[in-house]
Amino acid sequence: MRKLPTLVSFLASVVLALLTPGCSKPQDQPPPVETSIRQQNSDPISQIITVYDNAQIPGGTGISKGSYTKVDGYRYVNIAVEYQQEAAAEAPLSLGVMFAHDPNGKMGSRRYFTFDQNFAVPADPQMITVSGKNCWHGSPHNKSSFIARFPIMGPYLQVFPSNGHGEPRKFSVVLYLTK
């Protein structure tokens, strides 16, 4: 019984303090840092672009939309790929990535050199291709998915899905651009 009046008086003093002029109220608190950064910067910090959404690709075929996506101003692209796969033994869906210097593909390349390590002999270019091999989620999901992260190596990007399986399948490709 003694604790109840103590609790009531404590709550009453808190309410009185909040209602007293000059005391800090929740609406007087500064906004979160992330909100104020976003308000001061008109450019988005990240962007999601759906390139293919549940599209169908024929078996044994690579395709392209023929258009490049502007990625200038971002530092990285995370490319999420999801596709139908009925069994683990099915050939995967692969994805080629090409960076270019204009929306028409000028100076575009799917090969790059990296000099993170010193080379004693001339370096060979690397192909920018990722594979969904060993990405099967199993049954009953019957899908595979993977995410590949690349530094932005040109102001425009295009992806080239390639279905290694002999049958058509549904797939999706989504870009997540970050600064």
N, C-alpha and C positions, 0 to 999 in steps of 0.2 A: 504494500500500500504506500509505503514511503517513497518508492521510486516513481510512482505515477505523478505526484505533484512536481517532483524534480524535473521529469521529462517534459511536462506541460509548461513549466516556467522556462525551461531551456528553449523549447520551440517558440514560445511567445517572444522571447528576447531575440531570436533569429529573425522572426517576422518583423518585429519592431525595427531592427537594425537595417533590414532591407528597405523598409518604407521611410526611413529617416533621410532627409536630403543630404547629399554629399557622400552617401555610401555607394559602393560599387554595386551595380545591378547587372544581370546577365546581358542585357542589350547594350551596355556600355563597353563590353569586352571587344578587343580588336578582332578583326576577322582572321581566320586561319591563314598561315603564310601562303599555302598553295593557292587559295582563292585570290589573295592580293597579287600574286605573281601573274596569274591568269588574267586578271583585270587590267594590269599595266601592260601586258604583252598582247598585242592583237593577233599574233600568229599562234596557231594551235601548237601545243607541245607534242601531241601525237595525232595520228589520223588512221582510220580503218578504211580500207578500200576493198570491196568485193570484186574480184576479177571474173571468177566463174562461180555461179551458185547452182549447185545440183545439176550441172550441165552433163550431157552425154558425149562420150568420146568413143569412136569406133575402135574395134580391136586391132592391135598391131599398128597403131597410127599415132603420129604426133600432130598437134594442131597449134594454131596461133590465132589470136583475134586480129593481128595485124596492126594494132595500135599500141603506142607506148604510153605509160603512165608517168606523169611528172612527180618526181620524188625529190626535187631540188630543195635544199634547206633542211633536210633531215639527215641524221648521221647513220641510222641503221634501219634495215627493213627485216622484219620477221615474217616469213612466208609460211602460212599454215595451209596444209594440203590434207584433204580427207577424201577417200574414195571407197567404192564398193569392193569387197573382196570376200568371196564365198569360202575359200579354203587357203590354208597356209602355203600350199604349193603353187598357187597362181603367181604368174609374173607380176611385178609391181608396176605402179604408175611412177614415172620419173618426171622430173621438172628441170628444164633448162632455164637459166636466168641470163638476160642480156641487158647490159647498161649501154646507153647511147648519149650523144651530145645534143640531139634535137628530137622533136616528136616524130620525125620520119625515119629515125634510126641511123642518122649520119654518125660516122665514126663509132658505130656500135660493135661490141665484141662480147662473145661468150667465153673468151679465154683471157686469162690474166697471169701476170707474174707476181710473185711475192718475194721480197728480199728481206724477210724477217731473219733468215739465216744467211750466212756467207756461202757463196758457191765457188768452188774451185774450177768448175767448167761452165760453159754457157748453160743458162737455165732454160728449162722447157716450160711453155705456158700450160696452165692448168685449165681444164674445162669446168665451167660453172654448171654442174649438173648434180642434182641430188636425187636419191632413189628412196622409194618407200619400202624397200626390201626389209623383211623382218619387222614390219610395223603392224602386223595383223592383230586386231583386238580379240580374235577368236569368235566362236559361235556362242550365243545367238546374235551378237552384234554385227558380224559379217561386214566389217569395215576396217580400214587401215587409216592411220593419220600420222603426220609428222610436221615439225616446225623447223625451218632452216633460217638462221640469222646471218645476214650479210652486212658489211659496211656499204654505205652508198658510194658507188664508184663512178657515177655519172648522173646528170640531172634527169634522165629518163630511164625507165625500166620496162621490160616486157618479159613475160613468162611463157614457156613453151611446154605444156603438158604432153607426155608421151605414154601411151598405154601399151605396155609390153605384153599384156594378156591378149589372147586371140579373140575374145568376145568383147562387145561393147560394155561400158560400165559408166556409172554416174560418179561425178567428182565435183569438188568445190576447191577454190583457191582464194585465200584472203590475205591481203597485205596489212601489216601493222607497222606503220612508220613512226619512229621515235627520234627525238632530238638528243 
